């Protein structure tokens, strides 16, 4: 599943401002590393599904298929299968990210979490063609991995003999072949599920690309694809609830655990569909609106040699400001934020100056007065900050704040 980072604009307008320091989006969990410059992060919720997969395999499927295996072999195979599953999800998301880059779409990173994976794209694709190719490659990657894993596992298990039925194939497989034979159908299911025509699943994004090509209207195409996503979500919620109360569904089966998963998936898809549509509406409302229209030009300013003691007083005089600019003439030299003051021992406030505690200009994300607010908002979300200095020819013109953008959006939606 691919998504844009614009969904972070749902943050409350009165959230404490963070310094506009240039950095990557801080997703929950921890950074695993990077592949071709794409940051890979693991969300802590990943532990839940990882343990669930390992437990279901280690306590259920594997002992039933291989009663002769030792407990160590069973659990080592179960853990290896869980790791291999998330490697497959990572391959799916990497395919989105790499093809997206080739289509000119900036990718901030990938997060693996309880529902699978998410590629964080900066903004929307520029054309239906870019959307289609970036999206379809994910499910195709999963389907290809599924087929390759199954064929490799079957070859290892059959050892050149005539291929038996799947149950017998699994029973005679060694640990590596067992993992591959399990991983094959799982990846095929992942590919097929993502092709369901409900936005923001991959199939929903393909549907949006087709509707966008037909109508020429991204907002309308997103609305229709999002409605399809919500309809699919309601269907999953209904089927999941039916399973929770003892019902059985063709192909999907029944049971409390399966029902709970369908309910969670339905809820997640419904929320994601609504937020994804809001992102596009936000961008359409902000398109063509210059930063100069929404920025605050009257922020209090600091001199580079002002003491931290005096800076604390300045924050008291401007209680709504969380960061103050350090200027020399009109040139912006850096920002001092409340968090910077907390790093300085109270006994040193009289001796330390703004220039010593500020974040210098070279480390700040900034915008221009003539830049579209839509693009500036993408910077706010991708840099994980709540305000951006507005700079022109090195001179500070004001600040663009996330809260002001959100209030303007609320006003526009209320009057439209």
N, C-alpha and C positions, 0 to 999 in steps of 0.2 A: 504494500500500500504506500502510495506517495502522497505527501501533503505539503502545504506551504506553511511557512512560519508565521503567516499573518494571523493564525488563530490565537496567537498570544495577545492580540489586541483586546481580548475579552477581559483583561485585567481591570480591576476596579479603578475608577478615576482618581480616588483619593489614596491610592497605594503610595507608600513612601518612595520618593525619587531616589534613583541610584545614579552614581556618576556616569557621565557619558564616556566611559573608558572603552577603547577599542578592544573587543574580545569576542570570542565565539559564544553562541547561545549555550547557556548552562542548563542542560537537561538533567532530570533527576538521575541518580546513580553515579557511575564513574566512567571515565574515559578508558577504553580498552586499547586504543591506538588509532592509526589512520592507514588508509589504503588509497594511494594516488592522491593524497591531499584531502581525502574525505574522512572526517573524524567519525570514529565508531564508538558509540557509548552503549553501556548496558544499564537499563533501568532496574531498580531494585525489585520491581514487581516480577521480573524475569525469574526470580528464585521460585515463585509459586508454580509456574508452569513447568519449570525444569524439574522440580521435585515431583510434581504430579506425573510427568512422563516417566521419570526414572522409577517411581513407585509402581505405576501400572505395569511396566515391563518387568521389573524385578520381582514383584510379588504376585503377578498374574500370568502374563503371556509366556515369559521365558521358562519358568519352572514347569508350566503345562506342556510346552513343546519339547523341552530338554530336561526330563527328570534326572538324567544321568550327570548333568553339569553340577559342579560344586557351587556353593553359595557365592564364593569369590568370583567365579566365572560369570555367574548370573548377574551379579550387581555391577561388575566391571563392564559387561556388555550393555546393561541398561543405562549406565552413566554415559558410555560412549555413544549410544543411540541418541540420548538427549542432547549431547554436545553436537552431534552430526545434524540433528534437526535444526538447531539454531544456526549452524553454519549454512544450511540450505536457505533459511530465511534471510541470512545476510547476503547470500548470493543473489537472491531475488531482489533485494533492495539495492544492492550494488549495481545490478543491471539497470534499474530505474535511474540511479544517480549518474552513471557513466554515459548512458545514452542521452539523458537530460542535458548533461554538459555539452555533448556534441550538438545538441539543438539550441545551445546558447542560454540554458537555464542555470543560474547559480545554485549550487547545492551546499548547504551549510554542514550537513552531516547525516548520520544514520543512527537511530536509536532502536535497540531491540528491547521489547517490553512484553508484558503478559499476553497481549493479543497477537504477537508476532513481531513485526518490524515497521518502521516508518522512516522514509527518506524526507528530510526537511529541505524543501525547495524555497528559494527566495522569490516570492511572487508567483504569478501564473505563467504558463507557457504562452509564447507570443503568437502561436497560430494553431489551428486544428491539427495540422500535420505534425508539429512538434509534440503536441499533447498525445496524439495517437501512438507515435513511435516510442516516445518515452514510456508510455503506459503499457503497451502490449508486450514489451520485452520482458517485463517481470513475470507474468504468468507463463510465457513461453519458456523462460529459464527454468521455472519450477517443473513444468511438464517434461522438458528435456532431461533435467536431473532425475526426475522420477523414473523415466524410461531407462536411462543409463544405469541407475542404481539397481533396478530390477534385473536388467540383462546381466550386469556384472555379478550380482548375487546368485542368479540362476546358474550362471556358468561355473561359479565356484562350488555351488552345492551339488550340481549334477555331475561334475568332474568328467565331462565328455559323454556321459551316458544319456539315454533318452530322457527328456525333461519330464518328470512326474508331475502330478497335480500339485497345486500350491501348498496344500497342507503337508504333503509328504516332502516337498522341497524344503520347507522351513524346518521340519523335524530332522533332516539329515544334514543341515547346514552347520558349518563351524561358526564361531562368534562373528567373524568379519562378514561372512555371507548372510548371517541372520540380520545384522544391522542393515546391510544393503537391501535385503528383501523387505524389511520393515520400512525403510526409508523411501523405497520406490513408490508404493501406493500413497504414503503420506504426502510426498511432494506432488503427485498427480492430484490428490484431493486439494492441496493448497492452491495449485494452479487453477483448477476448475472452480473452487470457491471464489477466488479473486476475480474470476471472469463473470460472476453474477452481475447483472446490470443494475447495480445500486450504488450511486455515488456516496462516499468517496472510494469504494472498492475499485480495483483496476477496471473491471467490466463497466462500472458506472462512469469512469473517466473516459473509456473508449466510447461509450454512448454519448457523453457530453461532446467529445471531439466530433462525432458524426453529426450531432444536432447543431453544433457550432458551425460546421462546414455548410450545412443546409440552410440555416437561418441567418448566418453572419452575425449573430448576437450572442456574445459570451454569457451575459447575465441571464437571458432567457434559456439558453441551453443548460446552464448550471441549475436554474430553478427546476426545469423538467427532470434533469438527472438526479437532483436532490430529492425530488418527490418520489422518484423510483426507488431511491435508497431508503427513504422513510417507509415506503410500502413494503419493501423487502424486510426492513427491521421489524415492522409490525407482524409480518408473517413469522419471523423467527421467534418473536415474543409469544405469539399464539401457540406455535408448535412446542416451544419450551415449556410453557405453562401446562399444556396438555400432557406432556411427559411427566411433569412434576406430580400430577394427579393420577398417574398410573396408566396413561394412554400410550399407545404405540403408533409410530409413524413409519410408513413404508420407506425402506432404505436406511432411514436414520435410526430406526429401532425405538427403544424406550429406556426408562430408568431415570432415577432422580439426578444422578451426576450429569448425564447427557442433557437433561432438561435444564439444569442450572447453567450449563455452558451456552445453550441456545439463548436463554434469557439474557445472559451477560453480553453475548454477541449482538443480540437485537438491540439492547439498550445502548451499547457502544456505537453501533452503526447509526442509530437514530440521532444521537447527539452529534456524531461526526458529520452527518449529512446536513444538519441544521447549521453547524458552525462553518462548514465549507461554503455553503451558500452565502452566509453573512460576510465571509471574507471577500467574495467577489463583489457583493453589493457595496462594501466599504471602498474597494478599489475604484468602482465605477463612480461613486459619489465624490471621491477625492481626486479623480483624474482631472487634470487641468487647473487644479486649485494651487496657487503658488504658496510656498512656505511663508512668504512675507505677509500673507493675509491672516495666518493663524498664530504667528510667532508673537512672543512678548518682548517688546524692545526695551523695557524699562527696568531690567534686573539691576539690583545694586551691584557695584563693582568694587574690587579690592585692588590696592596697590601692592606691588611685590614685596615691599618691606614692612607691611602691616604685621603686627604681632598676632600670635594665635589668640592671646587674651582679647584683643580688639576684634578679631574675627568672630569670636564667640558672641560678643556683644552685637555685632552686625547680624548674626543669625537670629538673635532675640528681636532685633528691630524688624526683621523680615521673616516671621514665623512660618510662612508657606514655602520658603525657599530651602531646599536641601543642599544645593550647590551654589557657590558664588564664583564668578569669573575673576581671574587675576589679569589685569590689563596694564599695558604700558602705552599711554596715549589712548589710541583706539585699538591697538593691536592686542589680540588675545594671546596670553602667555600660558594659561592653564586654568584648572578649576580646583577649588578647595571645597570639599564636601564635609558634612557632619562626620562621616566615617573616618575622614582624615584626621579630624580633631581628636577622635577617640584613641588614635594610635600614639598621641603625644602625651607623656606624663603631665599631670596637672601642674607639677612644680616647674615645668619648663615652658609653660604658656607665655610667660613674659619675655623669654629669650628667643623663642623660635619665631620665624617669619613665614609669611605666605609662600614665598619662593621655595622654602625648604620642605613644605608639607604638601604642596599642590601636585596634581597630576599634570605633567607638561603637555603642551599643545600637540606634540608629536605622537602622544599616546591616546588622543581623543578622537572619537568619531564625530563628524560635523556634517552640516548641511549648508545649502546656499539659499538666499532669499528667493531666487527664481526657480528652484527645484520644485517639482510636483510634491505635494504633501503625501501622495500615495507612495512615492519612492522614499521619502524621508521616513514614513511610518515603517516601511520595510527595513530601513536601517535601525530604527528604534528596536524592532522586534528581533532582528538578526543579531544585534549587538547586545541584546538583553539589558537595555537601559530605558529610563523613563523621560529623559530630556536630551536634546541635542543643541549645542551651540550653533547659532546661525552665523556663518563667517563669510565675508566677501573681501577678497584681496588681503587676507590676513587680519581684517578688522572685524570685531564683534558687532553684529547688528541686533542680536537678541537671542532668545531661546525658544525652541519648539518643544512643547511638552506633550507627552502622551495624553495626559488628562484633558488638555485643551482640545486635542484632536478628537477624543472620544465624545466630549460634550458637543462639539460641532457636528459630529455624525448623528448624535441623538437628536439634535435640533433639526437637522436636515431630514431625518427619517420621520420625525413628528409632523413636519410641515409638508411632506411629499404626498 
